[in-house]
Amino acid sequence: MTFNTFLRHLREGAKNVFRNGWMSVASIVSIIVSLFILGVFILLVLNVNALADKADKQVQIRAYLNLSVDQKLRETVQKEITAMPEVSKIDFISKEQGLTEFRNSMGDEGKELLQGFGQDNNPLPDAIKIEVYEPTTVPFVAKKIEALNESHTGQQPIMKVKYGKGTIETLFKVTRAVRNIGFVFVAGLGLMSMFLISNTIRVTILARRREIGIMKLVGATNTFIRWPFFVEGTLIGFIGSVITVVLLFVGYDRLAASVGSDFTLQMSLLPTNELWHWGVLLIVLGVLIGMWGTLLSMRKFLKV
């Protein structure tokens, strides 16, 4: 194919988009509607997954030390916990700090109830707050910390390990189910959008089957006939997907701003600048569907 022929195909394909009028508009609207619905659910799934990740990352372990543990043994226990490959960070919480946090969490009533407790008669033990790299390893790490009592003969440094046993396992199951359901739903909706858009493009080409037949009868090659339609389908896919992404991200940006400014909602949506690659993906998907729908539809009418 010469360069001039290629330019001719580009011009003819671009002209056909405008020449076919309402058929092109119908194809573009089909792409906009399908990709918009798909994009909405992608953004919904991304935000739900981000919320699930945030909930997972807030899971922490607290190891409470026995009251008889001295500083040397405490430092030894801290080093042993830090050396665990699953542990990312530990913080020592003294019983004085623990009492202060407990008093603040109880509010004004708690301050009155705990007024009689101070440094001399503090009933709380020292504690170690542990964070892990992977939230799903929390139960396993908690058991390893409890097992430290067996490695210290004569004295058990760990009084209790708390991480929300039972609740955490349920949380992990729920977040895993949310991610899986979201992935399956988006994948199914994506396939449905592909067939809907390709069928709309097929109807557009079906309306011009007489034109294709005449071109075949006068000796035009399949490649010569196919290229303008291929360019037309690509442009329709590109135009429809670009309009979709603009509408989707403008609406999402306004929604994120309104949610962020509402102090009654204790949540925030993912920032728009972190989602731009999904917009690019939708545009690429629209272009590919336009190409695919055109090529698939042309096969039948080129067999003359």
Short mmCIF file of the C-alpha atoms (twelve columns), coordinates in Angstrom:
data_MODEL
# 
_entry.id   MODEL 
# 
loop_
_atom_site.group_PDB 
_atom_site.id 
_atom_site.type_symbol 
_atom_site.label_atom_id 
_atom_site.label_alt_id 
_atom_site.label_comp_id 
_atom_site.label_asym_id 
_atom_site.label_seq_id 
_atom_site.Cartn_x 
_atom_site.Cartn_y 
_atom_site.Cartn_z 
_atom_site.pdbx_PDB_model_num 
ATOM 1   C CA . MET A 1   0.000   0.000   0.000   1 
ATOM 2   C CA . THR A 2   1.394   3.390   -1.025  1 
ATOM 3   C CA . PHE A 3   1.346   6.421   1.235   1 
ATOM 4   C CA . ASN A 4   -1.123  8.203   -1.048  1 
ATOM 5   C CA . THR A 5   -3.465  5.240   -0.921  1 
ATOM 6   C CA . PHE A 6   -3.227  5.199   2.862   1 
ATOM 7   C CA . LEU A 7   -4.088  8.912   2.992   1 
ATOM 8   C CA . ARG A 8   -7.037  8.236   0.690   1 
ATOM 9   C CA . HIS A 9   -8.341  5.577   3.081   1 
ATOM 10  C CA . LEU A 10  -7.983  7.977   6.005   1 
ATOM 11  C CA . ARG A 11  -9.901  10.720  4.161   1 
ATOM 12  C CA . GLU A 12  -12.660 8.361   3.055   1 
ATOM 13  C CA . GLY A 13  -13.003 6.855   6.519   1 
ATOM 14  C CA . ALA A 14  -13.237 10.302  8.141   1 
ATOM 15  C CA . LYS A 15  -15.788 11.460  5.519   1 
ATOM 16  C CA . ASN A 16  -17.914 8.347   6.075   1 
ATOM 17  C CA . VAL A 17  -18.292 9.201   9.769   1 
ATOM 18  C CA . PHE A 18  -20.047 12.455  8.818   1 
ATOM 19  C CA . ARG A 19  -21.586 11.165  5.577   1 
ATOM 20  C CA . ASN A 20  -23.565 8.418   7.321   1 
ATOM 21  C CA . GLY A 21  -25.156 10.906  9.697   1 
ATOM 22  C CA . TRP A 22  -27.515 9.243   12.143  1 
ATOM 23  C CA . MET A 23  -25.970 5.789   11.753  1 
ATOM 24  C CA . SER A 24  -22.625 7.158   12.962  1 
ATOM 25  C CA . VAL A 25  -24.391 9.017   15.769  1 
ATOM 26  C CA . ALA A 26  -26.163 5.795   16.786  1 
ATOM 27  C CA . SER A 27  -22.840 3.936   16.907  1 
ATOM 28  C CA . ILE A 28  -21.167 6.705   18.929  1 
ATOM 29  C CA . VAL A 29  -24.097 6.892   21.370  1 
ATOM 30  C CA . SER A 30  -23.974 3.103   21.771  1 
ATOM 31  C CA . ILE A 31  -20.287 3.331   22.648  1 
ATOM 32  C CA . ILE A 32  -20.890 6.218   25.067  1 
ATOM 33  C CA . VAL A 33  -23.717 4.452   26.907  1 
ATOM 34  C CA . SER A 34  -21.939 1.083   27.117  1 
ATOM 35  C CA . LEU A 35  -18.551 2.455   28.147  1 
ATOM 36  C CA . PHE A 36  -20.129 4.944   30.565  1 
ATOM 37  C CA . ILE A 37  -21.923 2.146   32.430  1 
ATOM 38  C CA . LEU A 38  -18.729 0.082   32.385  1 
ATOM 39  C CA . GLY A 39  -16.697 3.082   33.605  1 
ATOM 40  C CA . VAL A 40  -19.120 3.804   36.451  1 
ATOM 41  C CA . PHE A 41  -18.814 0.256   37.723  1 
ATOM 42  C CA . ILE A 42  -15.021 0.291   37.332  1 
ATOM 43  C CA . LEU A 43  -14.813 3.456   39.460  1 
ATOM 44  C CA . LEU A 44  -17.233 1.938   41.978  1 
ATOM 45  C CA . VAL A 45  -15.195 -1.260  42.262  1 
ATOM 46  C CA . LEU A 46  -11.927 0.700   42.559  1 
ATOM 47  C CA . ASN A 47  -13.297 2.792   45.416  1 
ATOM 48  C CA . VAL A 48  -14.795 -0.221  47.182  1 
ATOM 49  C CA . ASN A 49  -11.451 -2.025  46.879  1 
ATOM 50  C CA . ALA A 50  -9.641  1.051   48.220  1 
ATOM 51  C CA . LEU A 51  -12.040 1.146   51.163  1 
ATOM 52  C CA . ALA A 52  -11.444 -2.562  51.782  1 
ATOM 53  C CA . ASP A 53  -7.662  -2.047  51.605  1 
ATOM 54  C CA . LYS A 54  -7.922  0.814   54.103  1 
ATOM 55  C CA . ALA A 55  -9.907  -1.395  56.468  1 
ATOM 56  C CA . ASP A 56  -7.324  -4.176  56.096  1 
ATOM 57  C CA . LYS A 57  -4.411  -1.825  56.797  1 
ATOM 58  C CA . GLN A 58  -6.031  -0.571  60.007  1 
ATOM 59  C CA . VAL A 59  -5.820  -4.057  61.474  1 
ATOM 60  C CA . GLN A 60  -3.201  -4.089  64.237  1 
ATOM 61  C CA . ILE A 61  -1.962  -6.437  66.908  1 
ATOM 62  C CA . ARG A 62  -1.502  -5.468  70.534  1 
ATOM 63  C CA . ALA A 63  0.648   -7.631  72.747  1 
ATOM 64  C CA . TYR A 64  0.107   -6.876  76.453  1 
ATOM 65  C CA . LEU A 65  3.072   -7.602  78.722  1 
ATOM 66  C CA . ASN A 66  2.880   -9.105  82.167  1 
ATOM 67  C CA . LEU A 67  3.236   -6.587  85.005  1 
ATOM 68  C CA . SER A 68  6.360   -8.373  86.250  1 
ATOM 69  C CA . VAL A 69  8.300   -7.894  82.987  1 
ATOM 70  C CA . ASP A 70  11.384  -5.721  83.499  1 
ATOM 71  C CA . GLN A 71  12.945  -3.413  80.916  1 
ATOM 72  C CA . LYS A 72  15.616  -5.886  79.825  1 
ATOM 73  C CA . LEU A 73  13.075  -8.637  79.075  1 
ATOM 74  C CA . ARG A 74  10.771  -6.139  77.378  1 
ATOM 75  C CA . GLU A 75  13.549  -5.001  75.045  1 
ATOM 76  C CA . THR A 76  14.359  -8.627  74.268  1 
ATOM 77  C CA . VAL A 77  10.719  -9.301  73.364  1 
ATOM 78  C CA . GLN A 78  10.616  -6.188  71.181  1 
ATOM 79  C CA . LYS A 79  13.702  -7.341  69.270  1 
ATOM 80  C CA . GLU A 80  12.198  -10.809 68.774  1 
ATOM 81  C CA . ILE A 81  8.963   -9.347  67.402  1 
ATOM 82  C CA . THR A 82  10.821  -6.893  65.170  1 
ATOM 83  C CA . ALA A 83  12.877  -9.771  63.737  1 
ATOM 84  C CA . MET A 84  9.725   -11.517 62.477  1 
ATOM 85  C CA . PRO A 85  9.694   -11.154 58.657  1 
ATOM 86  C CA . GLU A 86  5.968   -10.379 58.593  1 
ATOM 87  C CA . VAL A 87  6.282   -7.400  60.965  1 
ATOM 88  C CA . SER A 88  6.738   -3.939  59.433  1 
ATOM 89  C CA . LYS A 89  6.677   -1.736  62.531  1 
ATOM 90  C CA . ILE A 90  6.280   -1.891  66.300  1 
ATOM 91  C CA . ASP A 91  5.546   0.792   68.877  1 
ATOM 92  C CA . PHE A 92  5.946   0.470   72.617  1 
ATOM 93  C CA . ILE A 93  3.000   1.845   74.587  1 
ATOM 94  C CA . SER A 94  3.762   2.369   78.254  1 
ATOM 95  C CA . LYS A 95  1.008   1.831   80.781  1 
ATOM 96  C CA . GLU A 96  0.956   5.587   81.460  1 
ATOM 97  C CA . GLN A 97  0.407   6.282   77.767  1 
ATOM 98  C CA . GLY A 98  -2.172  3.510   77.651  1 
ATOM 99  C CA . LEU A 99  -4.086  5.030   80.551  1 
ATOM 100 C CA . THR A 100 -4.057  8.435   78.839  1 
ATOM 101 C CA . GLU A 101 -5.359  6.958   75.579  1 
ATOM 102 C CA . PHE A 102 -8.007  4.976   77.445  1 
ATOM 103 C CA . ARG A 103 -9.125  8.057   79.356  1 
ATOM 104 C CA . ASN A 104 -9.374  10.116  76.157  1 
ATOM 105 C CA . SER A 105 -11.337 7.410   74.358  1 
ATOM 106 C CA . MET A 106 -13.901 7.319   77.191  1 
ATOM 107 C CA . GLY A 107 -14.721 11.025  76.846  1 
ATOM 108 C CA . ASP A 108 -15.817 13.264  79.730  1 
ATOM 109 C CA . GLU A 109 -17.513 10.433  81.607  1 
ATOM 110 C CA . GLY A 110 -14.398 8.312   81.341  1 
ATOM 111 C CA . LYS A 111 -12.242 11.087  82.721  1 
ATOM 112 C CA . GLU A 112 -14.421 11.200  85.837  1 
ATOM 113 C CA . LEU A 113 -14.486 7.414   86.236  1 
ATOM 114 C CA . LEU A 114 -10.701 7.100   85.844  1 
ATOM 115 C CA . GLN A 115 -9.875  10.161  87.915  1 
ATOM 116 C CA . GLY A 116 -8.605  8.087   90.833  1 
ATOM 117 C CA . PHE A 117 -6.030  6.203   88.765  1 
ATOM 118 C CA . GLY A 118 -2.560  7.631   88.266  1 
ATOM 119 C CA . GLN A 119 1.072   6.604   88.022  1 
ATOM 120 C CA . ASP A 120 1.132   4.830   91.393  1 
ATOM 121 C CA . ASN A 121 -2.010  2.715   90.947  1 
ATOM 122 C CA . ASN A 122 -2.216  2.318   87.168  1 
ATOM 123 C CA . PRO A 123 -3.902  -1.082  86.522  1 
ATOM 124 C CA . LEU A 124 -2.989  -1.234  82.839  1 
ATOM 125 C CA . PRO A 125 0.009   -3.249  81.561  1 
ATOM 126 C CA . ASP A 126 2.641   -2.107  79.099  1 
ATOM 127 C CA . ALA A 127 1.812   -3.017  75.514  1 
ATOM 128 C CA . ILE A 128 3.462   -3.372  72.120  1 
ATOM 129 C CA . LYS A 129 1.533   -2.297  69.025  1 
ATOM 130 C CA . ILE A 130 2.500   -4.356  65.971  1 
ATOM 131 C CA . GLU A 131 1.886   -3.591  62.311  1 
ATOM 132 C CA . VAL A 132 2.426   -6.139  59.530  1 
ATOM 133 C CA . TYR A 133 3.202   -5.888  55.826  1 
ATOM 134 C CA . GLU A 134 0.308   -8.108  54.754  1 
ATOM 135 C CA . PRO A 135 -2.947  -7.767  56.781  1 
ATOM 136 C CA . THR A 136 -3.955  -11.377 56.123  1 
ATOM 137 C CA . THR A 137 -0.936  -12.568 58.145  1 
ATOM 138 C CA . VAL A 138 -2.260  -10.958 61.362  1 
ATOM 139 C CA . PRO A 139 -3.653  -14.204 62.910  1 
ATOM 140 C CA . PHE A 140 -0.422  -16.048 62.074  1 
ATOM 141 C CA . VAL A 141 1.767   -13.303 63.572  1 
ATOM 142 C CA . ALA A 142 -0.416  -13.194 66.680  1 
ATOM 143 C CA . LYS A 143 0.216   -16.921 67.254  1 
ATOM 144 C CA . LYS A 144 3.962   -16.419 66.777  1 
ATOM 145 C CA . ILE A 145 3.935   -13.667 69.405  1 
ATOM 146 C CA . GLU A 146 2.010   -15.866 71.830  1 
ATOM 147 C CA . ALA A 147 4.579   -18.617 71.234  1 
ATOM 148 C CA . LEU A 148 7.314   -16.326 72.612  1 
ATOM 149 C CA . ASN A 149 6.200   -17.386 76.099  1 
ATOM 150 C CA . GLU A 150 7.513   -20.869 75.351  1 
ATOM 151 C CA . SER A 151 10.973  -19.583 74.409  1 
ATOM 152 C CA . HIS A 152 11.445  -17.785 77.727  1 
ATOM 153 C CA . THR A 153 11.869  -20.321 80.487  1 
ATOM 154 C CA . GLY A 154 10.958  -19.249 83.983  1 
ATOM 155 C CA . GLN A 155 8.928   -16.198 82.975  1 
ATOM 156 C CA . GLN A 156 6.209   -15.595 80.428  1 
ATOM 157 C CA . PRO A 157 6.488   -12.033 79.112  1 
ATOM 158 C CA . ILE A 158 3.235   -12.008 77.094  1 
ATOM 159 C CA . MET A 159 0.024   -11.655 79.084  1 
ATOM 160 C CA . LYS A 160 -2.387  -11.465 76.149  1 
ATOM 161 C CA . VAL A 161 -2.378  -10.841 72.392  1 
ATOM 162 C CA . LYS A 162 -5.381  -9.046  70.920  1 
ATOM 163 C CA . TYR A 163 -6.175  -8.402  67.269  1 
ATOM 164 C CA . GLY A 164 -9.951  -8.775  67.021  1 
ATOM 165 C CA . LYS A 165 -9.974  -12.534 66.601  1 
ATOM 166 C CA . GLY A 166 -13.059 -13.716 64.724  1 
ATOM 167 C CA . THR A 167 -13.977 -10.248 63.507  1 
ATOM 168 C CA . ILE A 168 -10.754 -9.890  61.517  1 
ATOM 169 C CA . GLU A 169 -11.195 -13.239 59.775  1 
ATOM 170 C CA . THR A 170 -14.747 -12.215 58.818  1 
ATOM 171 C CA . LEU A 171 -13.462 -8.846  57.545  1 
ATOM 172 C CA . PHE A 172 -10.893 -10.551 55.325  1 
ATOM 173 C CA . LYS A 173 -13.561 -12.878 53.882  1 
ATOM 174 C CA . VAL A 174 -15.871 -9.954  53.129  1 
ATOM 175 C CA . THR A 175 -13.177 -7.835  51.463  1 
ATOM 176 C CA . ARG A 176 -12.009 -10.831 49.414  1 
ATOM 177 C CA . ALA A 177 -15.589 -11.491 48.285  1 
ATOM 178 C CA . VAL A 178 -16.075 -7.815  47.383  1 
ATOM 179 C CA . ARG A 179 -12.952 -7.836  45.210  1 
ATOM 180 C CA . ASN A 180 -13.876 -11.092 43.459  1 
ATOM 181 C CA . ILE A 181 -17.498 -10.083 42.823  1 
ATOM 182 C CA . GLY A 182 -16.383 -6.686  41.542  1 
ATOM 183 C CA . PHE A 183 -13.862 -8.251  39.157  1 
ATOM 184 C CA . VAL A 184 -16.390 -10.757 37.775  1 
ATOM 185 C CA . PHE A 185 -19.071 -8.094  37.400  1 
ATOM 186 C CA . VAL A 186 -16.781 -5.646  35.570  1 
ATOM 187 C CA . ALA A 187 -15.449 -8.413  33.310  1 
ATOM 188 C CA . GLY A 188 -18.988 -9.532  32.425  1 
ATOM 189 C CA . LEU A 189 -20.112 -5.968  31.797  1 
ATOM 190 C CA . GLY A 190 -17.036 -5.376  29.638  1 
ATOM 191 C CA . LEU A 191 -17.858 -8.380  27.429  1 
ATOM 192 C CA . MET A 192 -21.482 -7.294  27.158  1 
ATOM 193 C CA . SER A 193 -20.367 -3.800  26.114  1 
ATOM 194 C CA . MET A 194 -18.076 -5.247  23.459  1 
ATOM 195 C CA . PHE A 195 -20.880 -7.265  21.836  1 
ATOM 196 C CA . LEU A 196 -23.389 -4.424  22.078  1 
ATOM 197 C CA . ILE A 197 -21.054 -1.919  20.438  1 
ATOM 198 C CA . SER A 198 -19.842 -4.350  17.760  1 
ATOM 199 C CA . ASN A 199 -23.449 -5.246  16.879  1 
ATOM 200 C CA . THR A 200 -24.314 -1.561  16.510  1 
ATOM 201 C CA . ILE A 201 -21.357 -1.074  14.156  1 
ATOM 202 C CA . ARG A 202 -22.447 -4.186  12.272  1 
ATOM 203 C CA . VAL A 203 -25.893 -2.659  11.712  1 
ATOM 204 C CA . THR A 204 -24.181 0.469   10.341  1 
ATOM 205 C CA . ILE A 205 -22.218 -1.604  7.822   1 
ATOM 206 C CA . LEU A 206 -25.302 -3.734  7.019   1 
ATOM 207 C CA . ALA A 207 -27.077 -0.575  5.842   1 
ATOM 208 C CA . ARG A 208 -24.260 -0.113  3.301   1 
ATOM 209 C CA . ARG A 209 -24.009 -3.673  2.010   1 
ATOM 210 C CA . ARG A 210 -25.136 -2.590  -1.444  1 
ATOM 211 C CA . GLU A 211 -22.229 -0.129  -1.648  1 
ATOM 212 C CA . ILE A 212 -19.793 -2.889  -0.673  1 
ATOM 213 C CA . GLY A 213 -21.280 -5.269  -3.233  1 
ATOM 214 C CA . ILE A 214 -20.945 -2.738  -6.054  1 
ATOM 215 C CA . MET A 215 -17.300 -2.067  -5.131  1 
ATOM 216 C CA . LYS A 216 -16.612 -5.804  -5.246  1 
ATOM 217 C CA . LEU A 217 -18.279 -6.173  -8.650  1 
ATOM 218 C CA . VAL A 218 -16.195 -3.394  -10.228 1 
ATOM 219 C CA . GLY A 219 -13.006 -5.150  -9.139  1 
ATOM 220 C CA . ALA A 220 -12.021 -3.473  -5.866  1 
ATOM 221 C CA . THR A 221 -9.883  -5.688  -3.643  1 
ATOM 222 C CA . ASN A 222 -10.964 -6.680  -0.151  1 
ATOM 223 C CA . THR A 223 -8.175  -4.596  1.369   1 
ATOM 224 C CA . PHE A 224 -9.188  -1.502  -0.632  1 
ATOM 225 C CA . ILE A 225 -12.813 -1.870  0.522   1 
ATOM 226 C CA . ARG A 226 -11.992 -2.748  4.090   1 
ATOM 227 C CA . TRP A 227 -9.601  0.093   4.971   1 
ATOM 228 C CA . PRO A 228 -12.055 3.043   4.860   1 
ATOM 229 C CA . PHE A 229 -14.515 1.066   6.990   1 
ATOM 230 C CA . PHE A 230 -11.681 0.143   9.334   1 
ATOM 231 C CA . VAL A 231 -10.722 3.823   9.713   1 
ATOM 232 C CA . GLU A 232 -14.383 4.748   10.190  1 
ATOM 233 C CA . GLY A 233 -14.892 2.161   12.943  1 
ATOM 234 C CA . THR A 234 -11.679 3.279   14.646  1 
ATOM 235 C CA . LEU A 235 -12.745 6.936   14.589  1 
ATOM 236 C CA . ILE A 236 -16.218 6.099   15.880  1 
ATOM 237 C CA . GLY A 237 -14.686 4.098   18.726  1 
ATOM 238 C CA . PHE A 238 -12.232 6.894   19.516  1 
ATOM 239 C CA . ILE A 239 -14.834 9.688   19.450  1 
ATOM 240 C CA . GLY A 240 -17.306 7.727   21.571  1 
ATOM 241 C CA . SER A 241 -14.725 6.668   24.150  1 
ATOM 242 C CA . VAL A 242 -13.213 10.173  24.475  1 
ATOM 243 C CA . ILE A 243 -16.669 11.687  25.081  1 
ATOM 244 C CA . THR A 244 -17.352 8.930   27.621  1 
ATOM 245 C CA . VAL A 245 -14.126 9.555   29.538  1 
ATOM 246 C CA . VAL A 246 -14.730 13.328  29.626  1 
ATOM 247 C CA . LEU A 247 -18.296 12.881  30.931  1 
ATOM 248 C CA . LEU A 248 -17.220 10.204  33.391  1 
ATOM 249 C CA . PHE A 249 -14.295 12.085  34.905  1 
ATOM 250 C CA . VAL A 250 -16.039 15.470  35.056  1 
ATOM 251 C CA . GLY A 251 -18.939 13.855  36.911  1 
ATOM 252 C CA . TYR A 252 -16.615 11.860  39.165  1 
ATOM 253 C CA . ASP A 253 -14.508 14.912  39.969  1 
ATOM 254 C CA . ARG A 254 -17.581 16.873  41.055  1 
ATOM 255 C CA . LEU A 255 -18.868 13.930  43.090  1 
ATOM 256 C CA . ALA A 256 -15.488 13.520  44.820  1 
ATOM 257 C CA . ALA A 257 -15.410 17.234  45.628  1 
ATOM 258 C CA . SER A 258 -18.934 17.197  47.074  1 
ATOM 259 C CA . VAL A 259 -18.226 14.079  49.172  1 
ATOM 260 C CA . GLY A 260 -14.951 15.558  50.418  1 
ATOM 261 C CA . SER A 261 -16.650 18.806  51.481  1 
ATOM 262 C CA . ASP A 262 -19.447 17.022  53.355  1 
ATOM 263 C CA . PHE A 263 -18.297 16.672  56.966  1 
ATOM 264 C CA . THR A 264 -21.189 14.320  57.779  1 
ATOM 265 C CA . LEU A 265 -19.685 11.649  55.507  1 
ATOM 266 C CA . GLN A 266 -16.662 9.991   57.083  1 
ATOM 267 C CA . MET A 267 -15.255 8.844   53.745  1 
ATOM 268 C CA . SER A 268 -13.472 10.106  50.663  1 
ATOM 269 C CA . LEU A 269 -13.257 8.928   47.063  1 
ATOM 270 C CA . LEU A 270 -10.039 8.157   45.257  1 
ATOM 271 C CA . PRO A 271 -8.529  11.329  43.731  1 
ATOM 272 C CA . THR A 272 -9.092  11.762  40.012  1 
ATOM 273 C CA . ASN A 273 -5.359  12.037  39.243  1 
ATOM 274 C CA . GLU A 274 -4.886  8.450   40.444  1 
ATOM 275 C CA . LEU A 275 -7.463  7.137   37.943  1 
ATOM 276 C CA . TRP A 276 -6.249  8.675   34.674  1 
ATOM 277 C CA . HIS A 277 -4.831  5.370   33.427  1 
ATOM 278 C CA . TRP A 278 -8.329  3.855   33.616  1 
ATOM 279 C CA . GLY A 279 -9.534  6.663   31.349  1 
ATOM 280 C CA . VAL A 280 -6.779  5.793   28.873  1 
ATOM 281 C CA . LEU A 281 -7.807  2.131   29.121  1 
ATOM 282 C CA . LEU A 282 -11.440 2.997   28.284  1 
ATOM 283 C CA . ILE A 283 -10.313 4.995   25.245  1 
ATOM 284 C CA . VAL A 284 -8.116  2.116   24.057  1 
ATOM 285 C CA . LEU A 285 -11.001 -0.307  24.672  1 
ATOM 286 C CA . GLY A 286 -13.381 1.878   22.633  1 
ATOM 287 C CA . VAL A 287 -10.917 2.057   19.730  1 
ATOM 288 C CA . LEU A 288 -10.278 -1.698  19.802  1 
ATOM 289 C CA . ILE A 289 -13.997 -2.466  19.909  1 
ATOM 290 C CA . GLY A 290 -14.526 -0.150  16.929  1 
ATOM 291 C CA . MET A 291 -11.795 -1.981  15.003  1 
ATOM 292 C CA . TRP A 292 -12.998 -5.406  16.042  1 
ATOM 293 C CA . GLY A 293 -16.647 -4.701  15.256  1 
ATOM 294 C CA . THR A 294 -15.735 -3.397  11.799  1 
ATOM 295 C CA . LEU A 295 -13.472 -6.307  10.878  1 
ATOM 296 C CA . LEU A 296 -15.966 -8.849  12.181  1 
ATOM 297 C CA . SER A 297 -18.844 -7.287  10.238  1 
ATOM 298 C CA . MET A 298 -16.893 -6.859  6.980   1 
ATOM 299 C CA . ARG A 299 -16.046 -10.560 6.654   1 
ATOM 300 C CA . LYS A 300 -19.591 -11.480 5.643   1 
ATOM 301 C CA . PHE A 301 -20.084 -8.764  3.042   1 
ATOM 302 C CA . LEU A 302 -16.714 -9.269  1.348   1 
ATOM 303 C CA . LYS A 303 -17.742 -12.792 0.291   1 
ATOM 304 C CA . VAL A 304 -19.413 -11.753 -2.918  1 
# 
